[in-house]
């Protein structure tokens, strides 16, 4: 066989399957018989022989039968081949995504077909299996300390990541927030990052849809932590803010994070909302920082203590789905329409005003009280509702008074 630099091939970016073709080359040092009878013989051997399973995987890779190759790599892994397991995990991630791969691994470990210790520490972290910090080789790589704003903590947000990509991205986002000339001046603090196994939080990876997670997995954390909201950096798909939770993909930019954070403060999108969303936010009795509805101008100016000359009312499509004309208060396109646009100074001014009354911002505990009610867990409902009430949230106080 011709000599080659293995490390260089594996690190090459020319092909996403370079590592697998190296694996194929290593297995292909001896001639193979492509006959059907030979395959049948190998399949029989592969039930108990990892080498035979690897040979079948190599043949399937050579013919670009990736799903079949994965099957035989997994079989070799179950027969104790650690290298085949590493290749199987890489190939499955490319074919099915990280979450599906993590679920396969978790199921295989639960049924004692595999040992988690057979998976490298790095691959465990990439897939979202978190060990105790005491047994991690380099825990500093996985930790992100909290951040306290010089202007106080009107809100304290708990960041959560499920996989190494999310950890790394949150570290970058928090650094960028601290260095941002406007965002760093907001009274917003962050707790130290928490890890949750990916198979527990189960954040979706459908690029065209909003990311959804099993938020009940955060119940113990929300019950104990002194926080007001949560930001989850996990999965792939569209970002969102709902019920005290900012949901970001694990490759989110600061601009996207800023957009969703401003939703937390009550800002609404300046493009056409879906009917269900428009029905919730397009009401004359609701005052949003960036949007004015018909016949709402005087009330808006009084509420936010602004002058009429400070407004540049510009029609937007936010409430078109429910037949209401909405106006943003600035003329320029901004991040609430296109998240990478420049943030207007008046929006930052309004953000600071919102943060002066944090009791008006829904705490995440109120949402978890709702989840507890769905499960008919009344002691837990009481606990979460009391936590929300202590933060001054009027709806929680009213619920406890009934």
N, C-alpha and C positions, 0 to 999 in steps of 0.2 A: 504493500500500500504506500502511496506517496506520503511524504511527511507534510505536516501542516501545523500551524500555530493554533492550538485548541482555544486558548483564551481569546485570541484575536477574532476567531470565528464566532465564538459565543457572544462577544460584545459588539459584533458588527451590526449595523442598522440597515444593511441592505435588504435583509429579509426577516420578517417577523418569525419565521420558522428556522432560522439559522441553527439554533441549538438542537432542534430535532434532526436536521440534516447531518449535523456532527454525530448525533446519536446513531443515525442511519449508517454513516460511514464506519463507525466503530463496529457495528454489527455486521457490516457488509464486507468484511475482510476476506470471507471465504465464499466461494460460489454458492448460489442458491438455486434450487430447482423450482420453477414456477408452475409445475404441473399441479393439477387438481388433486391428484392422489397424494402428492407430497404435502399439500396444504392440509388435507384431511388427517394425515399422520401427525403433522405438527399440532393441529387443533387438539387431537387426543393427548399428545404429550403436554400441551400447554395447560391442561387441567391440573398438573402437578409439577411442571417444570418451568421455572421462570425464564430460562434461556429460550425455550421454544416459544413462549409468549412474546418475548422480545423480538425474536426472529419474525414472527407474524406481524408485529407492530411495524418493524422496519419495512417489510414488504408492502404493507398498506400505506405507509408514508411515501414509499417510492412511487406508488400509483395514485397518490394524492387522495386516498380514501381516509380522510382524517378522522371521521367518526369511528370507523372500524379500527384505525390505529389506536385511538384513545381506549377503546374496549380492551385491546390486548396489553397496552401499557398498564392499565388498571389491574388486569389479571396478574401481570408480572409483579406489580406492587403488592398485591394480596399474598403472593407467594414469597414475599420477603425481599424483593429487589428495591433497595432504597433509591438507586439512580432512576429506575423506571418510574417510581412514585414521583420524584421531582419533575420528570418530563411529563408525566400524566397531568400533574397539577398545572403546569405551564400551558399545555395544549388545551386542557378543558377551559382554562380562563379565556383563551382566545376564541374558543368555539362557543362557550355558553356564558362567560362572564365570571367575575370573582364570587358573587353571591352563590350561584349554582355550584361552583367548585367547592366553596366552603361548606355548603350543605352536604355535598357528596362525602367530603372528608369527615364531617361530624358524624354522619350516619355510619360510615365505615368504622370509625373509632368506637361509636356506641355499640355496634354489633361485633366488636372485637376482631374485625377483619384486618384492621390496621392499628398501629400505635402512633399516637400523635408525636411521640418522641422521634419517630422516623422522619419527620418533616423538619427541615431546617428552621432555625429560629426566625430567619428573615422571611421565609415563605409563610410561616405561621402569622407573622405580623402583617404581611401583605394581604392575607386572606381574612384576618380579623380574629385570630385566636390569641387571647392575651393571658400571659402567665403573670405570676406575682412578680413585682419589681425586683425582689430579692434574688430571683433566678434568671433575670434577664442580663445578658452579657454587658450591654451598654444602655442602662436605663435613661441616661440623659438624652439619648436620641428620641425617646418616646415621651418625654415629659415636656409640657409647656406651662410655665408658671402663670399665675394670674396677673392681672393688670389693674391698678387703681388710678383712676383719673385724678389729676391735680385739682379738679373742680368738684370732687366728691362723687358719690355713687347714687344717683337718682334711681338707676336700675343696675342690677348685677346679673349678668348673663352667664349661664353655665355652658361652656362649649363641650360637645361630645363628639368623639370620632369612633368609627368601628374598624378602620383599616389603616395601615401605615400611610397610604396616600392622603387620607384625611388628616392625620396627625401632622404630616409635613406641610399640608396646605394651610392648616389652622395656624401653625407657627408663623408662616409667611404673612397671613392675613392680619394677625395680631401685631406683628412688627410694622406692617404698613399702616395700620390704624394708628399706632402710637406715633408714627412719623408724619401722619397727615396733618397739615396745618389747621384744618377746621374740625375734623372728626375727633382729633385728640383733645380738643377743648370742650367736648360735650361731657356731661356728668354721667359717663357710662363706664362701668367696671366689668371685668371678666374674672371669673373664678378659674382655678387651675383646670386644665383639660382633663376630662375623664374618658376612659376607654370602656366600650361595651362590645362584647363579642358580636360579630356581624350576623351570625345566625340567630341571635336573640333580638336585636333591633330590626333586622330583616329589611333594610332599606332597598327599595326597588332600583332597577338599573335599566329602565325603559326610557331611552333618550327623548322620545317624543311626548312623554307625559310627565305630570308632576311626580316628584319623588314622594313615595309614601313609606312609612315605617310602622313597626309595631310599638307604638309609644308606651304601652303598658310596661315594656322592659325598663323604662326609666323611672318607674314608680318608686323604688327604694331610694334612688338618688334625689328625686324631687321632694320626697317626704322628709329627708334629713338635711338637705343643703339649704343654706341661707342665700337663696337666689330669687330672682323675680321672673326671669325668662330663660329659655334654652335655645342654643344654636347647635344644630346637628350638621356635621360635615361628613356626609356619607352618601353612597350610591351615585347614580348618574340619572340625569333627567332635568326637568324644569324646577327651578327654585320656587319657594313660596314662603308666605308667613301666615300662620293661622293659630289662634288659641294659645298665644304666648310662645310659640315655637317657630324659629327661623330655620328653614330647611334648605341647605345648600348642597350642591354636588361636590364631590371631593376634588374638583378642579376649579372651584369658584374663584373669580377675580374679586378684588376689593370693590370695584364698581358694582358688581352684582350684589355683593354683601351689603353695600351702602343702600342700594335700592330696596332690598328686603328689610333692612333695619328701619328705613323711613316708613315702611308699612307698619312696623311695630309702633311707631309714633302717631299713627293715624292718617298718614298720607296715602292717597289712593292713586291707582294707575291713571294716566292721562291718555289712554287709548280705549277703544271700545271694550267694555267688560261683558262677560257672559251674562245672560239673563239672571242666573242665580246669584251672581256676585252683585250685579247692579241693584237687584231687589233688596239686598242687605244694606247697601251703603248710600243709595240715592234717595235720601229722605230729607225733607226740609228741616226737621228737628235735629239732624246730625250736622255738626260743624266740623269739616275737615280742614286741615291746615292749608292745603294747596288748591282746593276746589270750592267754588261758589256756585250755588244753584240759583235759578230764577227767584226773584223776590227775597233773596237772602243777604244782599250786600250789606245793609245797615247792621243787621245782627252780626254778620261776620266781622265787620270793622270793630264793633263794640267788643265782641268776644276776644279778639286777638289784639285789641288796642292798637290798631293801625289807622292811618289816614287814607282817605280815598285816593289821594295823589300817589300813594305807594302801590296801588293796584294797576295792572295792565291786563284787564280782563280779556281773555282769549278763548274762543269757543274750542272745546275738545269733545271727543266722542265717548267719554267715560260712561255716561248714562243713556246713551242712545237706545240701548236694548229695551229700556222701560219708558221711552218716549219723553225723556226729560233732558233739557239742554243744560249742560254743565260748562263752567268756565274755569280755566286755571288763572291764577292771579299774576302770572308773568307772561310776557310775549314769547320769550325764548324757549325753544325746545330744551328739555332738561331731563335728568335721570328718571323721573317718574313716567316719561314717555319712552325714551331710549336710555338705558341705564348707564351707558358710557359717556353721555353728555355732561357738560359742566353743571354743577349744583349752584343754583342762584343764591345770592347772599341772603335774600329774604327767607328762603326755605331753611337755611341754617339758623337764622334768627327765630323762626317759628319752632324749629326743633328744640332750641334752648328753652323756649316758653313752655312747650309740652313737658319737658323734663323738670320744670319747676313744680309740676303737679303730678308726680309719679303715681299717685293714688288713682288717677284717671286711666292709667294703662293697665290692661288686664294682665294679672299675674298668671303664670303657667299653672299654679296650684288650683286655680278656679277651673281650668280645663280638666285637671286630674280628678277634681271632685265630681265633675260630670261623668268621667269614665267610671269612677267608683259607684256612682248612682246606677249606671247601666248594669253593673254587676250586682246590684242590690247589696253592696258592701257599705252599710250605713256608718259603722265606726270610722272607716277610711274616708268616707264622704265628709264626715264631721271634722276629721283631722285636716284634710286639705282645705275645706271651706274656712276653718278657723285661721289657717295660715294666710289665705287670701284676704280674710277680714282684717288681720293684723297689719296688712299692708295698706289698709284704708280703702280697699276696693268696695264701692258702695253696693254692687250687686251681691257680693258675698255677705256683707253685713245684713242686707235685707233678707237673704235666704236663711240666715241663722236666726233671724227674729221671728220667722213665721211659726 
